[in-house]
Amino acid sequence: QVQLVESGGGLVQPGGSLRLSCSASGFTFSRYYMSWVRQAPGKGLEWVSEINSGGGSTYYPDSVKGRFTVSRDNAKNTLYLQMNSPKPEDTGLYYCAACQGSWGQGTQVTVSS
């Protein structure tokens, strides 16, 4: 069955860096756009990034543009999110999602000194 498993979350200091990974299985990963979506405590879902199937096009909201980088390795069926210079407002549960509707369980990111 379709499975998306996020990893790499944890506690990071403001201005540090963190890389999230999402391992995909059960579908043809290389055919689908993939996204990262987050949910801050007590708030709704916020789209964080998107990458096309080949990895050549990426999209970000202004809130993370220039600080976050999404990438993928289709040979490894893995999606990444490089978080540089995180801010406390980046704290939240980070999900990877495939455009066919599948979501992972999320990985917690806490940005705090």
N, C-alpha and C positions, 0 to 999 in steps of 0.2 A: 504494500500500500504506500501511498504518498507520505513521505516523512521529511520534515525540515527540523533540524536540530541546531539551535544557536549555542555558541560558546564564546568565552573570552571576556565576559563582563566582570565587573568587580569595582573596587574603590580606586579612584584616580584623583590626583590633585589637580586643581585648576592650572591650566597651562601645560599639563603633562600630555601623555598620549596613550591610546588604547586601541587595540584592533579586535574587532568582533569577527567571528566566522559563522557561517551557516552551511551545514552539510546537508545536501539534498539526496533523496533516493526515491525510487518508485515511480519516477516519470522522467521524460527526456529533458533534462535540465537545460541543455543548450538551445532548446527551441523557445524558451520563455523569457520575457522580461521579468526582472526580479526587483523587489523593493525592500527597503528598510522602513519600518514604521515604529514609532515610540509612543509610550503613554507615561506622562509624568504623574506623580502622586496626586490623586483627586482631580485629574483633568482628562480630557478626551484624547482620542488617537491623533497623532500628528505624523504626517508623511515626512520622511527624512531624506530619502534618496531613491532613485530608480536607475536601472541600467538595462540597456537593450540586450537582446539575446546573444549577440556577438561580442558585447563588451565595449564597442566603439563609441557609444553615446551614453552620456550620463546626465542626470537631472537632479537639481537640489533646490530646496526653498532658500530664501534669503537668510533664514536663521542659522543655517549651517554652511552656506556656500563659502568656499575658501578655507574651511577648517576640516570638513569631512570629505573623504574620498571613497566612493564605492567602486569595487572591482570584482571580477569573477575569474575563476579558472574552470573552464568547461571540461577540461580533461579530468579534473578532480571533483566535478560536481559541487563546487564550493563557491559561496558568495562571501565577500568581505566588506567590512566597513572600517576604514582607518579614521580614527577620531584624534585630531590634533588640536591642541589648545582648547580642551573642553572647558565649559563654564558650568557653574552650579545649576543653571537652568537646563542643562543637557541631561540631568539626572532623570532616570526613568527606566521602564522595562522596554527593551528593544526587541522587536520581532522582525524576522525576515518573512517575506510573503512572495508567493509566485502569482503571476497575473491570472492563472487559472483558478485562483481562489484558495489555495492552500496556505496555511500559516504555521509557523513554529510555535513553541511554548514560551519563547522569550528568554532573554538573559538580562539580568539587572545591572545597570550602570549607575554608580553613585559618584558624583563629582563633588569633592569636599576636601578642605584642608584639615 
